[in-house]
Amino acid sequence: MVYAISQERNILIDNEVQRILQASMDKGEIAKMNVKDTSYLLQASVLGVVMLWLHKQDQSLKKLTEQCIDQIIGINHGEEGEKEDAR
């Protein structure tokens, strides 16, 4: 029973991440990419960041999560992203 609930939750999250990625591609906000693979990679990366952050909280979780997104889909956040865009 718990496994079934966990699987259902995972499917709901994956579907929503894929929907957001597809909508962003459709609007031209991000480059075209394989939505299914990118969704999996994003979720795995964010989960990994959370696990690392729990062990060593030397940076904000928000910043670490944004860095994951930046590296995977190329969206820059905040001042660091603006500096990189200007190069």
C-alpha positions in Angstrom: 0.0 0.0 0.0 2.7 2.5 1.0 4.7 1.6 -2.1 1.6 2.2 -4.3 1.1 5.6 -2.8 4.8 6.5 -3.2 4.6 5.4 -6.9 1.5 7.5 -7.5 3.2 10.5 -5.9 6.3 10.0 -8.0 4.1 9.9 -11.2 2.2 13.0 -10.2 5.5 14.9 -9.6 7.1 13.7 -12.8 4.1 14.6 -14.8 4.0 18.1 -13.4 7.8 18.6 -13.9 7.3 17.5 -17.5 4.4 19.8 -18.0 6.4 22.8 -16.7 9.3 21.9 -18.9 7.1 21.5 -22.0 5.3 24.8 -21.3 8.6 26.6 -20.9 9.9 25.2 -24.2 6.7 26.1 -25.9 7.1 29.7 -24.7 10.7 29.8 -25.8 11.9 30.3 -22.2 14.2 27.3 -22.4 15.9 25.3 -25.2 14.2 22.3 -26.8 15.2 19.1 -24.9 14.0 15.6 -24.2 11.3 16.4 -21.6 11.1 12.9 -20.0 14.9 12.6 -19.6 15.3 16.2 -18.4 12.5 15.7 -15.8 14.2 12.7 -14.4 17.6 14.4 -14.3 16.2 17.5 -12.6 14.4 15.4 -9.9 17.5 13.3 -9.3 19.8 16.3 -9.1 17.5 18.2 -6.7 17.1 15.2 -4.5 20.9 14.8 -4.5 21.4 18.5 -3.6 18.9 18.1 -0.7 20.8 15.1 0.6 24.2 16.9 0.4 22.7 20.0 2.0 21.4 18.0 4.9 24.9 16.8 5.5 26.7 20.1 5.1 24.6 23.3 5.3 27.2 25.8 4.2 25.1 27.3 1.4 21.4 28.0 1.1 19.3 25.2 -0.2 17.6 27.7 -2.6 21.0 28.6 -4.1 22.1 25.0 -4.5 18.8 24.1 -6.1 19.0 27.0 -8.6 22.6 25.9 -9.5 21.2 22.5 -10.4 18.6 24.0 -12.6 21.1 26.3 -14.2 23.4 23.5 -15.1 20.7 21.3 -16.5 18.4 23.6 -18.4 20.4 26.8 -18.6 18.2 29.2 -16.6 20.2 31.7 -14.6 19.0 33.1 -11.3 20.0 36.2 -9.5 23.1 38.3 -9.7 25.5 35.4 -10.5 23.4 34.5 -13.6 23.3 38.1 -14.7 27.1 38.3 -14.5 27.5 35.1 -16.5 25.1 36.5 -19.2 27.2 39.6 -19.5 30.4 37.7 -20.4 
